[in-house]
């Protein structure tokens, strides 16, 4: 149930950020922009999203893993769904749930 709720909430977030003239969460890369593993803006956006969820800076390995997940998800779907999936993974993680 938590994963389903997280995926729904993150879908709403992605849609709202894409529609916003000035996004409040996706300030570096909009969710509908193509994701490239070597784009430093993607890593910056991943770091900002991670910090928003977990209140600490991610390690380099966590950023690399998250960018890898985004690339995998984008390959299977599109960039919007990739960001939705990453957001959902963060929301449903035990790290987030143990606040």
N, C-alpha and C positions, 0 to 999 in steps of 0.2 A: 504494500500500500504506500509506503514511503517513497519508493522509487517512482511509482506512477504519479504521485502528487508532485514530486520534485520535477519530473519531466514536464508536467502541465504548467507549473509555475515558471519554469525556465523557458518554455515556449512563449508564454505571455511576456516575459522579460525581453526575449529576443525580438519579438514583434514590436513591442513598445520602443525599444532602442532603435530599431530600423526606422520607425515612423517619426522619431523625435528630431526636431531641427538641431537641437543640441543634446546629444545623448549624455546621460549622467553616469552610466556604468561603463559602456563601451566608448571611452573617450579617445582611444588611440586607433582602434580598428573597429569599424562597424561590423556587426555579425554577418551582413550579406556580402562583405568583401571577400575575395579569394584569399585563401590561407596558403602561405608558403613557409616551409620549414626554416628557410634562411632569412626570413623577413624579421628584422629586429623589432618592428612594431608589433608583430604577433606575440613575441616573447614578452614585450612590455605589457601588452593587454592581458596575457595570461597571468603575469605577476600581479597586476592590479586586481584582477578577478579573484585570484587566490587569496590575496591579502584581505579583500573585502569579506570573504567567507571565513577565513581562519584567523584573521587578526595578527598574522605574522608573515614575514616575507618568506617566499618559497626558496628552497635550495635550488641550485643550478640543476640538479637531477630531477627535481619535481617539475621545474619549467620544461625541461627536455621531454619528460614523460607526458606532460600535458599537451605540449605541442605535437608530439607523436600521435597522441589520441585524436587531436583535432584533424591531423592529416589523414589518419585512417578513416575517421568518420566522414570527412569531406569526400574522400574517394568513393565511399559507399552511398553518400546522399548528396549534400551540398553544404556550403559554409554555415548557413543558418542552423541546420540540423546538427552540425558539428559543435557549434557553440552551445546549442541547447543540450547536447549530450554531455559536454564537459561541465556545464553548470549543474546538470542533474547528477552527475557523478560526485561533484563537490557537495551538493546538498544532501545526498544520500550516504555520504561517507561517515564512518564511525568518528572520525576526527570532528566533523561538524556536529554530529548528534550527541557528543559528550560534553558540550558546553555547559 
